[in-house]
């Protein structure tokens, strides 16, 4: 029972309190670049979530059962980058061949996922913090749900900001970053949940 | 198990991922675009997904 609670807490923590975008500021490139239309933001969020979960599923055993016993834990970043790049390519190839409709909505965002540091950050955090396999999967699930939630919320806000009258100097990315900062402050409020 | 066996396994696994990456990269490039997605290629080339408003190339295309 306590293990189930720890699993659920890790998901909620990764999603709200320790949100990958708003508290660790990983993956901001796609967050700012794609987060101006809800549909593209949702597609990007789904694609990134899928790769985060799959990468965590492979990277944790690779580190703990192969790299550490071999005395090569310093190769973790290199190994994770290889795993993520291969995963994104294979997923992209599969989607391109088998699902034209999915390719239509995700295709142009797929290459961006390889360079998304949120994916590498989660895999690295799972091993650096010494989490068990189940907890690292919970962390991956929570982080990806948090990424999806925040990128969609941000897209909704940016759609409204596009039509708002704002000073010329703030138009575009400056206003997006200010909005992200205010969202980060709002999400800090969730830290009180555990106390 | 001996340490060198683990090192060998790591090298084999990393080489495997490297081969998978290059194979899928080449296969991705060779696969023709699905029907109805031809305009996506144009979108990609015109940087439609990029949000960088200060990029000189994007300004030119707009």
gemmi code that builds the backbone of each chain (N, CA, C; Angstrom):
import gemmi

chains = {
    "A": [
        ("UNK", (0.835, -1.211, 0.000), (0.000, 0.000, 0.000), (0.870, 1.262, 0.000)),
        ("UNK", (1.944, 1.244, 0.865), (2.815, 2.425, 0.940), (3.559, 2.614, -0.381)),
        ("UNK", (3.817, 1.498, -1.076), (4.507, 1.582, -2.355), (3.613, 2.251, -3.405)),
        ("UNK", (2.304, 1.925, -3.329), (1.341, 2.524, -4.260), (1.236, 4.029, -4.009)),
        ("UNK", (1.244, 4.407, -2.719), (1.169, 5.832, -2.376), (2.416, 6.558, -2.884)),
        ("UNK", (3.587, 5.931, -2.699), (4.840, 6.537, -3.180), (4.792, 6.699, -4.698)),
        ("UNK", (4.219, 5.697, -5.389), (4.096, 5.735, -6.855), (3.203, 6.912, -7.283)),
        ("UNK", (2.041, 7.026, -6.615), (1.109, 8.099, -6.967), (1.688, 9.475, -6.626)),
        ("UNK", (2.373, 9.551, -5.476), (2.983, 10.830, -5.071), (4.059, 11.257, -6.060)),
        ("UNK", (4.828, 10.266, -6.557), (5.881, 10.596, -7.530), (5.258, 11.142, -8.814)),
        ("UNK", (4.113, 10.600, -9.211), (3.432, 11.092, -10.421), (2.956, 12.530, -10.204)),
        ("UNK", (2.270, 12.764, -9.059), (1.731, 14.108, -8.778), (2.875, 15.114, -8.629)),
        ("UNK", (3.936, 14.686, -7.961), (5.076, 15.588, -7.760), (5.718, 15.968, -9.098)),
        ("UNK", (5.931, 14.976, -9.970), (6.527, 15.252, -11.282), (5.631, 16.123, -12.141)),
        ("UNK", (4.323, 16.019, -11.923), (3.369, 16.758, -12.759), (3.189, 18.200, -12.288)),
        ("UNK", (3.056, 18.388, -10.972), (2.713, 19.720, -10.474), (3.836, 20.420, -9.708)),
        ("UNK", (4.330, 19.782, -8.639), (5.299, 20.487, -7.781), (6.658, 20.652, -8.448)),
        ("UNK", (7.117, 19.593, -9.110), (8.453, 19.627, -9.697), (8.332, 19.601, -11.215)),
        ("UNK", (7.454, 20.467, -11.727), (7.161, 20.444, -13.158), (8.419, 20.703, -13.990)),
        ("UNK", (8.599, 19.857, -14.991), (9.837, 19.911, -15.780), (10.010, 21.254, -16.503)),
        ("UNK", (8.910, 21.871, -16.903), (9.004, 23.134, -17.642), (9.092, 24.340, -16.722)),
        ("UNK", (8.308, 24.315, -15.645), (8.191, 25.526, -14.839), (9.082, 25.557, -13.604)),
        ("UNK", (9.584, 24.419, -13.161), (10.486, 24.500, -12.013), (11.915, 24.155, -12.400)),
        ("UNK", (12.091, 23.284, -13.418), (13.461, 22.954, -13.829), (13.855, 23.645, -15.134)),
        ("UNK", (12.862, 24.214, -15.821), (13.085, 24.931, -17.091), (13.816, 24.091, -18.143)),
        ("UNK", (13.423, 22.809, -18.251), (13.926, 21.959, -19.336), (12.931, 22.039, -20.495)),
        ("UNK", (13.419, 21.849, -21.685), (12.533, 21.752, -22.857), (11.858, 23.060, -23.226)),
        ("UNK", (12.494, 24.182, -22.880), (11.869, 25.476, -23.165), (11.823, 25.787, -24.664)),
        ("UNK", (12.761, 25.199, -25.430), (12.810, 25.511, -26.863), (11.507, 25.132, -27.552)),
        ("UNK", (11.041, 23.905, -27.294), (9.787, 23.492, -27.930), (8.597, 24.176, -27.258)),
        ("UNK", (8.731, 24.451, -25.967), (7.658, 25.106, -25.205), (7.360, 26.489, -25.795)),
        ("UNK", (8.415, 27.236, -26.094), (8.233, 28.583, -26.647), (7.922, 28.497, -28.146)),
        ("UNK", (8.612, 27.593, -28.841), (8.480, 27.517, -30.296), (7.132, 26.991, -30.760)),
        ("UNK", (6.628, 25.952, -30.096), (5.408, 25.290, -30.582), (4.177, 25.727, -29.795)),
        ("UNK", (4.406, 26.320, -28.624), (3.263, 26.607, -27.739), (2.426, 27.807, -28.114)),
        ("UNK", (2.275, 28.081, -29.415), (1.396, 29.204, -29.758), (0.110, 28.767, -30.456)),
        ("UNK", (-0.059, 27.445, -30.661), (-1.319, 26.924, -31.185), (-1.650, 25.687, -30.376)),
        ("UNK", (-2.907, 25.580, -29.968), (-3.283, 24.476, -29.069), (-3.061, 23.118, -29.719)),
        ("UNK", (-3.421, 23.002, -31.009), (-3.326, 21.697, -31.662), (-1.862, 21.240, -31.769)),
        ("UNK", (-1.001, 22.163, -32.185), (0.416, 21.772, -32.306), (1.019, 21.513, -30.938)),
        ("UNK", (0.595, 22.297, -29.940), (1.126, 22.097, -28.587), (0.716, 20.726, -28.060)),
        ("UNK", (-0.531, 20.337, -28.314), (-1.013, 19.039, -27.850), (-0.250, 17.906, -28.546)),
        ("UNK", (-0.062, 18.044, -29.862), (0.675, 17.012, -30.611), (2.097, 16.885, -30.101)),
        ("UNK", (2.743, 18.030, -29.871), (4.117, 18.019, -29.368), (4.172, 17.383, -27.981)),
        ("UNK", (3.189, 17.737, -27.150), (3.136, 17.190, -25.788), (3.009, 15.681, -25.795)),
        ("UNK", (2.136, 15.162, -26.670), (1.940, 13.705, -26.761), (3.227, 13.026, -27.240)),
        ("UNK", (3.850, 13.613, -28.271), (5.075, 13.010, -28.822), (6.189, 12.998, -27.781)),
        ("UNK", (6.358, 14.112, -27.074), (7.420, 14.188, -26.055), (7.126, 13.212, -24.911)),
        ("UNK", (5.862, 13.136, -24.502), (5.496, 12.219, -23.411), (5.836, 10.783, -23.777)),
        ("UNK", (5.493, 10.409, -25.014), (5.759, 9.046, -25.478), (7.254, 8.735, -25.417)),
        ("UNK", (8.066, 9.673, -25.895), (9.522, 9.438, -25.918), (10.098, 9.456, -24.499)),
        ("UNK", (9.595, 10.327, -23.622), (10.094, 10.372, -22.233), (9.861, 9.011, -21.557)),
        ("UNK", (8.652, 8.476, -21.709), (8.319, 7.209, -21.044), (9.169, 6.059, -21.610)),
        ("UNK", (9.264, 6.020, -22.940), (10.030, 4.938, -23.582), (11.522, 5.047, -23.251)),
        ("UNK", (12.044, 6.277, -23.235), (13.478, 6.471, -22.937), (13.771, 6.070, -21.492)),
        ("UNK", (12.868, 6.412, -20.561), (13.089, 6.039, -19.160), (13.049, 4.522, -18.992)),
        ("UNK", (12.153, 3.898, -19.761), (12.007, 2.440, -19.709), (13.302, 1.741, -20.139)),
        ("UNK", (14.021, 2.321, -21.080), (15.252, 1.697, -21.582), (16.480, 2.163, -20.792)),
        ("UNK", (16.527, 3.465, -20.452), (17.758, 4.023, -19.852), (18.021, 3.500, -18.442)),
        ("UNK", (16.976, 3.309, -17.649), (17.193, 2.850, -16.255), (17.884, 1.475, -16.228)),
        ("UNK", (17.357, 0.436, -16.940), (18.067, -0.855, -16.931), (19.459, -0.769, -17.561)),
        ("UNK", (19.589, 0.057, -18.599), (20.890, 0.198, -19.263), (21.939, 0.716, -18.274)),
        ("UNK", (21.544, 1.689, -17.458), (22.496, 2.272, -16.493), (22.784, 1.294, -15.357)),
        ("UNK", (21.726, 0.751, -14.759), (21.911, -0.048, -13.542), (22.418, -1.463, -13.796)),
        ("UNK", (22.057, -2.044, -14.941), (22.462, -3.435, -15.185), (23.657, -3.572, -16.125)),
        ("UNK", (24.014, -2.487, -16.825), (25.132, -2.603, -17.768), (26.256, -1.605, -17.447)),
        ("UNK", (25.929, -0.315, -17.413), (26.997, 0.687, -17.270), (27.647, 0.660, -15.887)),
        ("UNK", (26.849, 0.535, -14.827), (27.421, 0.534, -13.462), (28.268, -0.726, -13.209)),
        ("UNK", (27.779, -1.941, -13.507), (28.647, -3.115, -13.300), (29.912, -3.081, -14.151)),
        ("UNK", (29.841, -2.412, -15.317), (31.026, -2.344, -16.182), (31.994, -1.262, -15.714)),
        ("UNK", (31.600, -0.476, -14.717), (32.444, 0.623, -14.231), (32.476, 1.793, -15.199)),
        ("UNK", (31.398, 1.925, -15.998), (31.348, 3.017, -16.985), (30.156, 3.953, -16.756)),
        ("UNK", (29.861, 4.328, -15.500), (28.682, 5.181, -15.310), (28.849, 6.571, -15.912)),
        ("UNK", (30.115, 6.992, -16.160), (30.345, 8.317, -16.755), (29.894, 8.392, -18.211)),
        ("UNK", (29.605, 7.229, -18.805), (29.136, 7.228, -20.198), (27.626, 7.383, -20.302)),
        ("UNK", (26.968, 7.663, -19.148), (25.499, 7.674, -19.147), (24.895, 8.677, -20.137)),
        ("UNK", (25.434, 9.908, -20.148), (24.838, 10.935, -21.027), (24.941, 10.503, -22.496)),
        ("UNK", (26.110, 10.011, -22.863), (26.331, 9.562, -24.247), (25.354, 8.427, -24.608)),
        ("UNK", (25.222, 7.474, -23.680), (24.340, 6.328, -23.926), (22.887, 6.792, -24.042)),
        ("UNK", (22.470, 7.720, -23.165), (21.073, 8.188, -23.195), (20.782, 8.944, -24.501)),
        ("UNK", (21.749, 9.759, -24.935), (21.537, 10.513, -26.181), (21.362, 9.543, -27.351)),
        ("UNK", (22.175, 8.497, -27.349), (22.065, 7.486, -28.415), (20.696, 6.817, -28.385)),
        ("UNK", (20.265, 6.434, -27.162), (18.957, 5.764, -27.022), (17.840, 6.688, -27.494)),
        ("UNK", (17.873, 7.955, -27.057), (16.797, 8.897, -27.405), (16.775, 9.161, -28.913)),
        ("UNK", (17.962, 9.395, -29.495), (18.010, 9.673, -30.935), (17.496, 8.475, -31.736)),
        ("UNK", (17.901, 7.258, -31.336), (17.435, 6.067, -32.066), (15.927, 5.894, -31.911)),
        ("UNK", (15.439, 6.112, -30.679), (13.999, 5.956, -30.430), (13.177, 6.914, -31.289)),
        ("UNK", (13.617, 8.174, -31.310), (12.864, 9.184, -32.066), (12.872, 8.843, -33.550)),
        ("UNK", (14.023, 8.381, -34.055), (14.097, 8.029, -35.469), (13.186, 6.850, -35.799)),
        ("UNK", (13.238, 5.822, -34.935), (12.430, 4.620, -35.197), (10.932, 4.957, -35.105)),
        ("UNK", (10.566, 5.729, -34.087), (9.156, 6.121, -33.944), (8.718, 6.943, -35.159)),
        ("UNK", (9.587, 7.863, -35.588), (9.282, 8.699, -36.755), (9.101, 7.870, -38.012)),
        ("UNK", (9.990, 6.888, -38.180), (9.916, 6.017, -39.357), (8.614, 5.212, -39.347)),
        ("UNK", (8.280, 4.663, -38.172), (7.054, 3.863, -38.033), (5.829, 4.714, -38.372)),
        ("UNK", (5.785, 5.916, -37.819), (4.629, 6.799, -38.049), (4.541, 7.189, -39.527)),
        ("UNK", (5.689, 7.478, -40.127), (5.697, 7.882, -41.541), (5.184, 6.766, -42.442)),
        ("UNK", (5.536, 5.514, -42.090), (5.130, 4.380, -42.936), (3.697, 3.935, -42.663)),
        ("UNK", (3.311, 3.907, -41.381), (2.055, 3.244, -41.018), (0.874, 4.179, -40.770)),
        ("UNK", (1.137, 5.403, -40.337), (-0.009, 6.241, -39.971), (0.118, 7.646, -40.543)),
        ("UNK", (-0.381, 7.842, -41.773), (-0.283, 9.177, -42.389), (-0.979, 10.266, -41.568)),
        ("UNK", (-2.099, 9.897, -40.913), (-2.829, 10.939, -40.161), (-2.010, 11.409, -38.960)),
        ("UNK", (-1.369, 10.440, -38.292), (-0.527, 10.798, -37.140), (0.709, 11.553, -37.623)),
        ("UNK", (1.217, 11.129, -38.787), (2.395, 11.816, -39.337), (2.053, 13.267, -39.649)),
        ("UNK", (0.823, 13.444, -40.111), (0.394, 14.799, -40.451), (0.403, 15.718, -39.215)),
        ("UNK", (-0.052, 15.161, -38.084), (-0.110, 16.017, -36.898), (1.211, 16.074, -36.121)),
        ("UNK", (2.018, 15.004, -36.204), (3.260, 14.973, -35.415), (4.523, 15.133, -36.240)),
        ("UNK", (4.423, 14.780, -37.534), (5.610, 14.644, -38.380), (6.615, 15.767, -38.279)),
        ("UNK", (6.132, 17.008, -38.344), (7.079, 18.116, -38.354), (7.688, 18.380, -36.981)),
        ("UNK", (7.110, 17.807, -35.922), (7.647, 18.059, -34.580), (8.564, 16.937, -34.119)),
        ("UNK", (8.523, 15.810, -34.821), (9.317, 14.659, -34.365), (10.818, 14.950, -34.259)),
        ("UNK", (11.438, 15.575, -35.282), (12.882, 15.825, -35.149), (13.224, 16.747, -33.971)),
        ("UNK", (12.256, 17.577, -33.560), (12.510, 18.499, -32.433), (12.671, 17.753, -31.106)),
        ("UNK", (12.076, 16.547, -31.029), (12.098, 15.827, -29.748), (13.507, 15.374, -29.392)),
        ("UNK", (14.302, 15.031, -30.396), (15.671, 14.568, -30.121), (16.451, 15.633, -29.358)),
        ("UNK", (16.184, 16.891, -29.697), (16.942, 17.975, -29.065), (16.236, 18.524, -27.823)),
        ("UNK", (15.147, 17.869, -27.413), (14.411, 18.350, -26.236), (15.120, 17.859, -24.970)),
        ("UNK", (15.650, 18.798, -24.192), (16.452, 18.387, -23.034), (15.585, 17.816, -21.910)),
        ("UNK", (14.255, 17.973, -21.993), (13.390, 17.381, -20.966), (13.518, 15.856, -20.990)),
        ("UNK", (13.645, 15.282, -22.187), (13.731, 13.822, -22.314), (15.022, 13.315, -21.654)),
        ("UNK", (16.137, 13.982, -21.997), (17.426, 13.597, -21.419), (17.442, 13.893, -19.913)),
        ("UNK", (16.851, 15.021, -19.531), (16.828, 15.423, -18.121), (16.127, 14.412, -17.241)),
        ("UNK", (15.012, 13.868, -17.715), (14.259, 12.892, -16.910), (15.064, 11.592, -16.766)),
        ("UNK", (15.639, 11.134, -17.882), (16.428, 9.894, -17.827), (17.613, 10.059, -16.880)),
        ("UNK", (18.242, 11.225, -16.947), (19.396, 11.498, -16.101), (18.978, 11.613, -14.624)),
        ("UNK", (17.863, 12.308, -14.376), (17.405, 12.494, -12.995), (17.047, 11.151, -12.358)),
        ("UNK", (16.444, 10.261, -13.147), (16.059, 8.944, -12.624), (17.253, 8.178, -12.071)),
        ("UNK", (18.370, 8.254, -12.781), (19.545, 7.496, -12.333), (20.347, 8.276, -11.285)),
        ("UNK", (20.435, 9.601, -11.456), (21.212, 10.416, -10.497), (20.602, 10.385, -9.097)),
        ("UNK", (19.261, 10.372, -9.035), (18.601, 10.374, -7.725), (18.504, 8.974, -7.124)),
        ("UNK", (18.974, 7.983, -7.856), (18.965, 6.608, -7.360), (17.568, 6.040, -7.161)),
        ("UNK", (16.628, 6.429, -8.018), (15.248, 5.935, -7.897), (15.177, 4.467, -8.322)),
        ("UNK", (14.198, 3.754, -7.738), (13.976, 2.377, -8.174), (13.298, 2.409, -9.548)),
        ("UNK", (13.187, 1.246, -10.199), (12.606, 1.213, -11.549), (11.153, 1.714, -11.540)),
        ("UNK", (10.380, 1.253, -10.552), (8.963, 1.647, -10.490), (8.846, 3.158, -10.267)),
        ("UNK", (9.658, 3.690, -9.346), (9.587, 5.127, -9.066), (10.092, 5.952, -10.247)),
        ("UNK", (11.082, 5.422, -10.970), (11.559, 6.177, -12.130), (10.488, 6.199, -13.224)),
        ("UNK", (9.712, 5.111, -13.322), (8.610, 5.109, -14.295), (7.508, 6.084, -13.870)),
        ("UNK", (7.266, 6.139, -12.541), (6.271, 7.091, -12.029), (6.737, 8.517, -12.311)),
        ("UNK", (8.029, 8.755, -12.108), (8.593, 10.080, -12.392), (8.430, 10.432, -13.875)),
        ("UNK", (8.688, 9.443, -14.741), (8.548, 9.679, -16.186), (7.086, 9.966, -16.547)),
        ("UNK", (6.173, 9.201, -15.958), (4.738, 9.410, -16.229), (4.300, 10.802, -15.774)),
        ("UNK", (4.701, 11.165, -14.538), (4.326, 12.465, -13.979), (4.921, 13.609, -14.767)),
        ("UNK", (6.192, 13.465, -15.131), (6.865, 14.525, -15.885), (6.204, 14.724, -17.243)),
        ("UNK", (5.896, 13.600, -17.910), (5.293, 13.757, -19.238), (3.881, 14.335, -19.139)),
        ("UNK", (3.142, 13.928, -18.101), (1.799, 14.508, -17.926), (1.916, 16.001, -17.617)),
        ("UNK", (2.917, 16.374, -16.811), (3.143, 17.781, -16.487), (3.522, 18.587, -17.713)),
        ("UNK", (4.367, 18.001, -18.568), (4.780, 18.683, -19.808), (3.553, 18.949, -20.678)),
        ("UNK", (2.734, 17.900, -20.842), (1.534, 18.016, -21.685), (0.577, 19.070, -21.126)),
        ("UNK", (0.371, 19.025, -19.811), (-0.550, 19.965, -19.164), (-0.092, 21.407, -19.360)),
        ("UNK", (1.188, 21.657, -19.065), (1.680, 23.038, -19.096), (1.764, 23.571, -20.530)),
        ("UNK", (2.187, 22.732, -21.471), (2.319, 23.228, -22.860), (0.923, 23.558, -23.433)),
        ("UNK", (-0.097, 22.770, -23.039), (-1.459, 23.056, -23.522), (-2.020, 24.317, -22.854)),
        ("UNK", (-1.821, 24.454, -21.536), (-2.283, 25.659, -20.833), (-1.616, 26.909, -21.420)),
        ("UNK", (-0.321, 26.769, -21.680), (0.457, 27.886, -22.196), (-0.034, 28.287, -23.599)),
        ("UNK", (-0.374, 27.265, -24.414), (-0.870, 27.549, -25.770), (-2.185, 28.317, -25.689)),
        ("UNK", (-3.069, 27.914, -24.752), (-4.362, 28.612, -24.600), (-4.130, 30.070, -24.220)),
        ("UNK", (-3.175, 30.304, -23.309), (-2.899, 31.686, -22.882), (-2.307, 32.488, -24.034)),
        ("UNK", (-1.397, 31.858, -24.793), (-0.729, 32.596, -25.878), (-1.681, 32.953, -27.014)),
        ("UNK", (-2.684, 32.095, -27.241), (-3.672, 32.410, -28.274), (-4.389, 33.712, -27.903)),
        ("UNK", (-4.682, 33.876, -26.611), (-5.358, 35.098, -26.161), (-4.407, 36.294, -26.185)),
        ("UNK", (-3.146, 36.041, -25.877), (-2.173, 37.141, -25.848), (-1.898, 37.709, -27.239)),
        ("UNK", (-2.059, 36.821, -28.263), (-1.803, 37.265, -29.636), (-2.715, 38.429, -30.003)),
        ("UNK", (-3.973, 38.346, -29.520), (-4.935, 39.378, -29.903), (-4.968, 40.545, -28.906)),
        ("UNK", (-4.237, 40.424, -27.791), (-4.238, 41.499, -26.798), (-3.336, 42.636, -27.268)),
        ("UNK", (-3.683, 43.847, -26.836), (-2.814, 44.969, -27.220), (-1.690, 45.086, -26.196)),
        ("UNK", (-0.475, 44.827, -26.654), (0.684, 44.835, -25.764), (1.756, 45.746, -26.370)),
        ("UNK", (2.665, 46.264, -25.547), (3.743, 47.096, -26.107), (4.553, 46.311, -27.147)),
        ("UNK", (5.009, 47.020, -28.167), (5.712, 46.373, -29.276), (6.943, 45.591, -28.781)),
        ("UNK", (7.629, 46.168, -27.797), (8.855, 45.534, -27.287), (8.584, 44.190, -26.616)),
        ("UNK", (7.363, 44.008, -26.154), (7.033, 42.766, -25.434), (6.411, 41.705, -26.328)),
        ("UNK", (6.029, 42.081, -27.549), (5.330, 41.130, -28.440), (6.180, 39.887, -28.702)),
        ("UNK", (5.522, 38.745, -28.765), (6.222, 37.500, -29.111), (6.884, 36.836, -27.917)),
        ("UNK", (8.157, 36.508, -28.079), (8.867, 35.706, -27.076), (9.016, 36.408, -25.713)),
        ("UNK", (9.319, 37.727, -25.646), (9.425, 38.350, -24.312), (8.167, 38.162, -23.472)),
        ("UNK", (7.009, 38.371, -24.109), (5.748, 38.216, -23.370), (5.520, 36.747, -22.997)),
        ("UNK", (5.930, 35.849, -23.908), (5.791, 34.410, -23.615), (6.623, 34.028, -22.394)),
        ("UNK", (7.835, 34.579, -22.313), (8.701, 34.256, -21.172), (8.154, 34.852, -19.875)),
        ("UNK", (7.602, 36.063, -19.969), (6.985, 36.671, -18.775), (5.811, 35.820, -18.297)),
        ("UNK", (5.012, 35.363, -19.276), (3.854, 34.518, -18.940), (4.320, 33.220, -18.290)),
        ("UNK", (5.392, 32.641, -18.846), (5.926, 31.388, -18.280), (6.379, 31.619, -16.842)),
        ("UNK", (6.990, 32.785, -16.587), (7.433, 33.108, -15.226), (6.264, 33.204, -14.257)),
        ("UNK", (5.184, 33.849, -14.707), (4.001, 33.985, -13.835), (3.360, 32.611, -13.597)),
        ("UNK", (3.354, 31.785, -14.672), (2.822, 30.417, -14.509), (3.658, 29.627, -13.508)),
        ("UNK", (4.990, 29.841, -13.568), (5.890, 29.124, -12.645), (5.572, 29.515, -11.200)),
        ("UNK", (5.292, 30.820, -10.977), (4.950, 31.275, -9.621), (3.641, 30.620, -9.173)),
        ("UNK", (2.686, 30.570, -10.118), (1.388, 29.959, -9.786), (1.563, 28.479, -9.426)),
        ("UNK", (2.412, 27.784, -10.187), (2.630, 26.354, -9.921), (3.388, 26.124, -8.614)),
        ("UNK", (4.125, 27.153, -8.152), (4.824, 27.016, -6.862), (3.835, 26.822, -5.719)),
        ("UNK", (2.619, 27.301, -5.939), (1.566, 27.142, -4.924), (1.280, 25.684, -4.600)),
        ("UNK", (1.534, 24.789, -5.576), (1.276, 23.357, -5.339), (2.240, 22.753, -4.321)),
        ("UNK", (3.334, 23.459, -4.053), (4.320, 22.923, -3.108), (3.741, 22.799, -1.712)),
        ("UNK", (2.686, 23.545, -1.441), (2.057, 23.482, -0.119), (1.243, 22.222, 0.093)),
        ("UNK", (1.008, 21.443, -0.980), (0.158, 20.251, -0.863), (0.714, 19.251, 0.148)),
        ("UNK", (2.028, 19.045, 0.109), (2.623, 18.006, 0.954), (2.796, 18.419, 2.406)),
        ("UNK", (2.524, 19.698, 2.735), (2.805, 20.163, 4.100), (1.561, 20.232, 4.972)),
    ],
    "B": [
        ("UNK", (29.761, -12.136, -12.823), (30.413, -12.050, -14.143), (31.651, -11.171, -14.075)),
        ("UNK", (32.610, -11.442, -14.948), (33.834, -10.618, -15.008), (33.489, -9.213, -15.510)),
        ("UNK", (34.347, -8.260, -15.110), (34.088, -6.862, -15.490), (34.168, -6.668, -16.997)),
        ("UNK", (35.127, -7.351, -17.649), (35.283, -7.162, -19.096), (34.053, -7.630, -19.878)),
        ("UNK", (33.315, -8.588, -19.304), (32.093, -9.060, -19.984), (31.057, -7.916, -20.009)),
        ("UNK", (30.949, -7.199, -18.854), (30.025, -6.064, -18.798), (30.440, -4.968, -19.773)),
        ("UNK", (31.770, -4.737, -19.849), (32.265, -3.709, -20.781), (31.919, -4.102, -22.215)),
        ("UNK", (32.105, -5.396, -22.515), (31.776, -5.892, -23.854), (30.283, -5.717, -24.146)),
        ("UNK", (29.466, -6.056, -23.140), (28.002, -5.907, -23.316), (27.652, -4.442, -23.578)),
        ("UNK", (28.282, -3.510, -22.795), (27.994, -2.076, -22.996), (28.367, -1.641, -24.406)),
        ("UNK", (29.538, -2.087, -24.856), (29.979, -1.704, -26.206), (29.010, -2.251, -27.249)),
        ("UNK", (28.588, -3.498, -27.062), (27.651, -4.116, -28.030), (26.328, -3.345, -28.041)),
        ("UNK", (25.811, -3.009, -26.851), (24.527, -2.298, -26.778), (24.637, -0.912, -27.407)),
        ("UNK", (25.705, -0.183, -27.085), (25.853, 1.163, -27.647), (26.036, 1.110, -29.164)),
        ("UNK", (26.788, 0.109, -29.627), (26.956, -0.048, -31.085), (25.610, -0.386, -31.730)),
        ("UNK", (24.827, -1.214, -31.041), (23.509, -1.583, -31.561), (22.643, -0.328, -31.752)),
        ("UNK", (22.643, 0.544, -30.719), (21.833, 1.760, -30.822), (22.351, 2.681, -31.932)),
        ("UNK", (23.669, 2.720, -32.092), (24.261, 3.542, -33.149), (23.822, 3.025, -34.527)),
        ("UNK", (23.860, 1.695, -34.681), (23.454, 1.091, -35.967), (21.965, 1.346, -36.214)),
        ("UNK", (21.154, 1.183, -35.150), (19.705, 1.431, -35.280), (19.462, 2.872, -35.710)),
        ("UNK", (20.207, 3.797, -35.103), (20.031, 5.218, -35.438), (20.326, 5.470, -36.913)),
        ("UNK", (21.479, 4.969, -37.383), (21.847, 5.236, -38.778), (20.906, 4.531, -39.753)),
        ("UNK", (20.524, 3.293, -39.399), (19.599, 2.558, -40.273), (18.257, 3.306, -40.375)),
        ("UNK", (17.724, 3.720, -39.222), (16.420, 4.385, -39.244), (16.513, 5.764, -39.894)),
        ("UNK", (17.665, 6.425, -39.732), (17.858, 7.746, -40.356), (17.800, 7.622, -41.875)),
        ("UNK", (18.533, 6.624, -42.399), (18.556, 6.419, -43.858), (17.167, 5.985, -44.344)),
        ("UNK", (16.545, 5.052, -43.606), (15.214, 4.566, -44.010), (14.188, 5.698, -43.977)),
        ("UNK", (14.295, 6.585, -42.973), (13.357, 7.719, -42.854), (13.479, 8.636, -44.066)),
        ("UNK", (14.734, 8.890, -44.452), (14.972, 9.784, -45.598), (14.475, 9.146, -46.891)),
        ("UNK", (14.624, 7.814, -47.000), (14.243, 7.123, -48.238), (12.735, 6.928, -48.364)),
        ("UNK", (12.027, 6.887, -47.212), (10.582, 6.641, -47.245), (9.866, 7.850, -47.853)),
        ("UNK", (9.047, 7.608, -48.886), (8.336, 8.754, -49.474), (7.279, 9.298, -48.511)),
        ("UNK", (6.937, 10.555, -48.665), (5.924, 11.165, -47.786), (4.578, 10.486, -48.014)),
        ("UNK", (3.802, 10.236, -46.969), (2.482, 9.613, -47.151), (1.561, 10.526, -47.979)),
        ("UNK", (0.554, 9.897, -48.580), (-0.372, 10.678, -49.413), (-1.084, 11.731, -48.556)),
        ("UNK", (-1.171, 12.922, -49.082), (-1.859, 13.995, -48.356), (-0.943, 14.782, -47.440)),
        ("UNK", (0.313, 14.361, -47.359), (1.249, 15.068, -46.462), (2.314, 15.825, -47.245)),
        ("UNK", (2.108, 15.979, -48.553), (3.137, 16.619, -49.379), (3.364, 18.066, -48.964)),
        ("UNK", (2.275, 18.712, -48.519), (2.415, 20.124, -48.142), (3.213, 20.304, -46.841)),
        ("UNK", (3.322, 19.214, -46.059), (4.085, 19.291, -44.801), (5.549, 19.582, -45.082)),
        ("UNK", (6.032, 19.000, -46.198), (7.430, 19.197, -46.557), (7.705, 20.678, -46.813)),
        ("UNK", (6.739, 21.316, -47.474), (6.874, 22.757, -47.748), (6.850, 23.520, -46.439)),
        ("UNK", (5.947, 23.092, -45.532), (5.841, 23.766, -44.224), (7.161, 23.694, -43.468)),
        ("UNK", (7.779, 22.482, -43.527), (9.044, 22.290, -42.820), (10.116, 23.209, -43.398)),
        ("UNK", (10.097, 23.306, -44.748), (11.127, 24.123, -45.385), (10.893, 25.611, -45.144)),
        ("UNK", (9.625, 25.981, -44.919), (9.365, 27.409, -44.734), (9.404, 27.794, -43.251)),
        ("UNK", (9.897, 26.916, -42.415), (10.061, 27.172, -40.970), (8.724, 27.508, -40.301)),
        ("UNK", (7.633, 26.923, -40.765), (6.324, 27.280, -40.213), (6.193, 26.928, -38.740)),
        ("UNK", (6.974, 25.961, -38.294), (6.826, 25.530, -36.900), (7.676, 26.356, -35.948)),
        ("UNK", (8.565, 27.152, -36.501), (9.488, 27.894, -35.638), (8.829, 29.181, -35.136)),
        ("UNK", (9.030, 29.470, -33.866), (8.407, 30.654, -33.267), (9.368, 31.825, -33.147)),
        ("UNK", (10.561, 31.692, -33.713), (11.582, 32.740, -33.592), (11.204, 33.926, -34.489)),
        ("UNK", (10.647, 34.972, -33.872), (10.157, 36.098, -34.680), (11.285, 36.976, -35.203)),
        ("UNK", (12.455, 36.897, -34.560), (13.558, 37.769, -34.976), (14.426, 37.149, -36.079)),
        ("UNK", (14.125, 35.872, -36.446), (14.946, 35.186, -37.452), (14.829, 35.899, -38.809)),
        ("UNK", (15.948, 36.301, -39.416), (15.880, 37.046, -40.695), (15.256, 36.226, -41.813)),
        ("UNK", (15.495, 34.878, -41.792), (14.926, 34.039, -42.849), (13.407, 34.006, -42.752)),
        ("UNK", (12.915, 33.906, -41.504), (11.464, 33.858, -41.297), (10.817, 35.171, -41.728)),
        ("UNK", (11.466, 36.297, -41.410), (10.948, 37.605, -41.800), (10.826, 37.696, -43.311)),
        ("UNK", (11.852, 37.147, -44.003), (11.892, 37.169, -45.463), (10.714, 36.364, -46.033)),
        ("UNK", (10.470, 35.170, -45.436), (9.402, 34.288, -45.928), (8.041, 34.890, -45.676)),
        ("UNK", (7.885, 35.576, -44.508), (6.599, 36.203, -44.187), (6.326, 37.355, -45.164)),
    ],
}
model = gemmi.Model(1)
for chain_id, residues in chains.items():
    chain = gemmi.Chain(chain_id)
    for i, (resn, *xyz) in enumerate(residues, 1):
        res = gemmi.Residue()
        res.name, res.seqid = resn, gemmi.SeqId(i, " ")
        for name, pos in zip(("N", "CA", "C"), xyz):
            atom = gemmi.Atom()
            atom.name, atom.element = name, gemmi.Element(name[0])
            atom.pos, atom.b_iso = gemmi.Position(*pos), 0.0
            res.add_atom(atom)
        chain.add_residue(res)
    model.add_chain(chain)
structure = gemmi.Structure()
structure.add_model(model)
structure.setup_entities()
